[in-house]
Amino acid sequence: MEKQKVISYEDLDVYKRAYTSCLRIFKEILSKLPAQERFDLKDQLSRSSKSIPRLISEGFAKKYQKAGYQKYLTDAIGESNETEVSLAQSRDLYPHDINPAIANELIAEYKIIGKQLFKLQESWSKFSGPKR
């Protein structure tokens, strides 16, 4: 099987996975959280899940600058971890509102996203340098 050439951040599997997972969170989790969580768990989960694809796209623009891409991908890993925890909290605090199977699927997706981001960091470190 031939590897797909990466021209844009949109070609990265991790970007596609993070973007799709974010949309699922909005449709299947956030809309079901109780109103009292509007300024806490709901806002946190919304922010962290939206940040990951944004950080990937920004890091991609700086992939030849070691300090540049490292910061963005490290931040994306942190946001992915935060999203995992927020999903687990949503599932465990509101079992009557949140479908545990959906929450568990999304947690598994974010575990994969974290691993993919780590591998992407390693891969880009081979290409960082003065290229432009």
N, C-alpha and C positions, 0 to 999 in steps of 0.2 A: 504494500500500500504506500503510495507516494504522499509525502508530507505536503500540506497546503502551504503555499507561500503567504507570509504575513506582510501585508502592505499597510494595513490600518489596525488600530486597536480593535475595530469591529471584527477582525479576522481571528482574534484570540478566543479560544474556547472558554477561558476563564471569564472574559468580559461577557460573552453571551450567557454563560451560566449565571453570573452575578446579576445581570440585567433581568433575565427571566425570573430568577428567584425573588428579586425585589418586587417585580410586578405581582407575583403570587402572594407575597407578604401583604401587599396593599389590598388585594382582592379577598384573600382567604383568612387573614389574621387581624389586621388593623381594623377592618370594618366590623369585626365581631367583639372587639375589646369594649368593656363597659365605659361609659362616659367619664367616670371618676379617674380613669387612666389617661385622659386626654393630654394632660401636661406632664406626664411622667413616662410610663412604659410605652405608651403609644407614640409620643414624640421621639423618644430615644430609639425605638425600633425603626421608625420612619427615617430618622436622620442617618443611623448607622447603615441601614440597608441601601439607601440611596447613595451614600458616600462611596461605596466600593467600586461600582462601574465608573464613577467620576474620577476617582483616584487612579484607576487603571488607565483611563484615557489620557489623563494628565501626565502620568509616569511614562506612557508610551512616547509622548512628545519629547521626553528628556532621556530616552533610553541610551544615548551615547554619553551621558553625563553621569558618572557613577554616583555621585552624591545626590543628583537630581532624582533618578529613578528609584534609588534605594529608599529615599524618604517616602515617596509616594506608595511604593509597594509595601513597605513596612507599615505605613499608616493603613493601607487597605487590609493587611492581615489583622491588624488591631480591630478595625471596624468589623471584619468578618467574625472574629472571636466575640466581640460585643453583641453582634446580631445573634449568634448561637445562644448566648446566655439569655438575651432578651426573649428569644423564642421559647426557651425552656421555662423561663419565669411565666410567660404568658400561658403556656400549656399547664403548668403546675398550679398557678394561682387562680386560673379561670377555666377549670376542666369542663364546666357546663356551657361555656361560650366558645371555647377553642377546641377544634377537633384534634385530639392528640396524635392521630395518624398523620394528619397534614403537618402539624408542628414537627413531628419526628422526621418526616420526609425533608422538610426544609432544613432542619438541623443537620441532617446527613449531607445535604447539598452544600451547606456552608463549611462543613468539615472538608469536603472535596475542594471547594474554592480556596480555603486556607492552604491546602497542600499544593494546589496549582500555582498560587501566588508565590509560595516559597520556591518552587521549581522555576518559575519565571524569573525570580530574582537571580537564582544561580545561572540560568541561561543567559540573561542579559549581562551578567558580570563578565562573561567571556568576550562580549562585544563592546564594552564601555571603553572610552578613550577619546582621542582627539578627532574621530571621524565626524563628518558633517555632510 
